[in-house]
Amino acid sequence: MKKLLLFYVSVLTVTQMHAQIYSYPNLARQFSSSYATGSARMQGLGGSFGVLGADLSSIAGNPAGLGFYTRSEVGMNVGVLDAQTTSNYFDQSTQESNTSLHIPNFGVVITGDYMNRSDWRGTFGFSYSQRTVFTQPLKVEGLNNRSSYLDFLIEKANSRYNYAGGGDIDGNVIDDEYDSFSKAANTLEGVAYQTFLINNSSTGGAPFNRFEPNLPTNQFGVATNSGVVSQWNFSYGANYKERLFIGIGLHFSKLKSINDFSWTEEFIGANYIAGFETNEKLETSGSGISATLGLIYKLTPSLRISLAAESPMYYDQMAERLTGITFPRVFGVPSELNGNPITITKVNPVRLLPNEFNYQMTTPLKFSAGAAYFFGKRALVSFDAEYMNYPGIRLAAVELGAFANQQFKDKYNGQVKANFQSALNLKVGAEIRVSSAWSVRGGVATYGQIYASDYDLIDRSQFQISAGLGYRSNAFYLDLGVWQRTGKDAYTPYVLKNAADYGSAALQILNTQVVIGGGVYF
């Protein structure tokens, strides 16, 4: 029963408080997204590396590209990512930024004897790569004349009354959910009740309410996230007569994500409750496995095409842990002691008891096709089209038992099918060799709309431009890649039954990454 209770607490907390960031389908979408990753060279080319080969990116991307190697290599790439978010919440604009250092990939390639007499030649590659980096910050600020986050908690508490068929949910019931030793409650409405932010009606039971509910409210929200989806990749690529290239890869993924959220409200002109601050942290981790099959074929010495398919990444055990604490600020709360009226002027903070939950997740199938044309040894143009089957995301929670697991799957997989659509990502890159050693690069990419057309009116497709510079010698190479990506999104801090009573923040996203990489041949 405790696990089942924590499941429902976790579901309600995560999906209703931060509807666009913390719900399970949106978490799955976030964990499944893959942008411009790989080596500095390929990032300078807009990420269009599926057909090119002979690059560390082939190990985690299209393993058929390993077949182009003629000698062994060890290399590494380091990136600096600057993420900026501009929000507009109740006509007030706020900007937040964050800069992080990470390692897009490093790896080793071991190639076979290039001069042997066999029609086949094979290459093995081993690498570490970062598929997704979580670093997008968020800050919202505005004056709300219609509602408070406390109204969401009141509706949440009152829904328990309705769910119980009209049974009386009173202060004693919520008090039973409070642990006086740890000064923590196991529900958000319980935390608010213990801090006097919401209270019972005059009858001592439902409906719940709050002091001075019609005051204008200054609202401030800050969210930060960190972590990566990283992979250890083991791939093999084979070359048949320098015409046909095939490859297979196995990927072991490790996911680690930390989301911190702070929400503060100030009630203008208040006499009782001045405001509050609530802080929450959601930690998610998991391990998964997937496989890739790839093919590249030279139609002519100048023209080649590619196909690659990556199976869904299956995470057998996604573990999440949600914690929080609320700090009330009061002028004076009217109450009574032994039948005598008193005024409470100090209220201590109350914690949310840790909510832990495990579930399973399967990411979308990815299928890509590409083409490249080579102008001798002086230049090339490459193109990749990448199909992501986001409606194929699947969620389950077998620990709950058969009946509750089916409820979980029906609810969240139904949301996936209703809210997401398949996306097509297009990438184009060009490279010009300006001398025997130096090359310049550039590229553009578009990442398609993930949400279904009837989800809302926001176009969340993203546009990216990139550039790069490279140096090659017989013994080593150095590369520099830069890209900038822009897009839109939205953030809803809480939802209420009446859509006119709450607001969403419109988000403008601007991310810039600089990658430096190099390697040596042996």
PyMOL commands that set and color helices and strands:
alter all, ss='L'
color gray80, all
select helices_A, chain A and resi 2-17+24-32+40-44+57-60+63-68+149-163+171-176+188-194+390-392+398-400+402-419+499-501
alter helices_A, ss='H'
color red, helices_A
select strands_A, chain A and resi 73-89+92-111+120-133+138-144+178-179+184-185+217-240+244-267+273-298+303-310+314-330+333-337+340-344+350-362+366-375+379-388+394-396+423-433+438-447+462-472+476-491+505-521
alter strands_A, ss='S'
color yellow, strands_A
deselect
rebuild
show_as cartoon
